[in-house]
Amino acid sequence: MKGTVYLIGAGPGDPGLLTLRGKEILEKADVVVYDRLVSPAILGMCNPKAKMVDVGKMPTHHKVKQSEINRLLVQFACEFPGGVIARLKGGDPFVFGRGGEEALELVAAGVEFEVVPGITSAISVPAYAGIPVSHRGIATSFHIITGHEKAESSSNVIPAQAGISSVPVGLDFPALAHCPGTLIFLMGVANMDFIARRLMECGKDPKTPLAFIEKGMTPYQRTVMATLETAGETIARENVTAPAITIMGGVVELGQTLAWKKNLPLAGKRLVVTRAAKQASGISARLTALGAEVIETPMIETRDVIPATSSVIPAKAGISSADFNALANFDILAFTSTNGVESFFRQLFAAGYDVRVLAGKKIASVGKITEKKLLEYGIRCDYVPEDHTGEGLGRLLASLLVDHSRILLLQGNLADDTLLKLLPQATRWVVYETLPVAELPEWKREAVVGADAVVFASTSAVENFCSVILSYTTLGASPLSGSYALWVGERSSESKDLNRESLTTPASCSPRLAFCIGRMTESAARKHGFETVTSDETTMDSLVKKIVEHYKKES
Ligand code: SAH
């Protein structure tokens, strides 16, 4: 049995525009093979344990060849029998995404596949710039065209001319010139001078309005207006670079009135949120709604405690790692977190057991969220305290007419002793541990370093962030050695001439600005060289307000 390959459209960049189906698959993927245009926020949604394979590597300007990508997909399907292989592409996989070629290869190799369409950049990037691709009375059709043709793909293609790469001479320019609908060119910037000239030669009005929308849906989104006759010179003057959409036709003018995105208070800002994944989503959603691009970068992570290798179990009576052979000694199992539930079952299954070992046992949960998590494993709770606290759970269990030594608590290494104090004869198994994150995934480093600011809600987040960032910049110890200069140099022009020796504070090689909750957090950030903006109150509401005020003042 081979794995299944999912050809997934990641949409144009905004993580909110990924489909639910796409997200569902990414969350359980064993391997994710992704392209350059996929945003870091979407990569952040992938199963943290997935093997991440970047086939659009930019730093060396070596893109993995299409034939090699096809081969890789088949190889992963064989390496992960029954597994989930996500092939994640920008926009829609079948709109100039070569998804069809990959699918054909999978069919030939007998690999099952599914296509998860995505929102194509061709219509959504203009929409974010306030340009509708069709509009009553202005355009009754729209046409999506490639502005770049691979030399081998058409016998009509002329050899590359000086400065012109793979000119799309195979296009039917007379037909396009006479077509009254909106023309949308993908991959067209490099050849736009040629394309515009050919369209005018074939009779298209030189005054046709045109917009280039560059780096759509990123903090660097920019709309540059021109006309057909000024297209080439505008690209040169304004230095329009890929990725960009070129859109031609009367609808372009609506963008002047309808541009909505760039007016949002945090438009153009990329912010790193360092909260733990579960707590981050609230603040991330609010910052995103205000127009920011958010890179969630939790500074702690949880890991299953594997009994044999455990070093985190305190040497205290009644506390140990899991020993499934001993489950028969307990009548009641109590869970105090969803992490505990997940780690317990993951390890139970890995050890070769299934839920039948719980037959006849009573199950207790600290609250509703943990109760719901248990239900996902087919387990209904017998006991949930009304007040949803550890103390409430302890009192509830203490009141039951059972021998307390037959109660088993399944918790993390940082759980406090509340339950053990109320139930001194109970046994506690530490099934997961919480650790500081030691490094950032490779795909995230550039996004974090290039961000405008970091959001910190605790001193430990500041300390962890700084030690992670410094671990990439310590002399000699940099895992990035070769690409280091590029990594730092690319984030802004001012940092280009920084040399390695001067990079001694985290703030000199990461965003300089920190938004902080709490004075302790603020002073930790200052100590590491950040400029700080601190919320008036210790709430997320107050911090979000402060962030908006800060950027309002700045502009
Ligand atoms: N399958 C993709 C298109 C791949 S071709 C889709 O459906 O969107 C790559 C081209 O798409 C780029 O050269 C550019 O023209 C366009 N593009 C993709 N993402 C873009 C973005 N965020 N901003 C501007 N153009 C983008």
Residues whose N, C-alpha, C, O or C-beta is under 5 A from the ligand:
A	BS01	SAH	P12 G13 L37 G90 G91 D92 P93 V95 F96 G97 I119 T120 S121 A122 V125 F185 L186 M187 G188 I213 E214 K215 G216 M217 P243 A244 I245
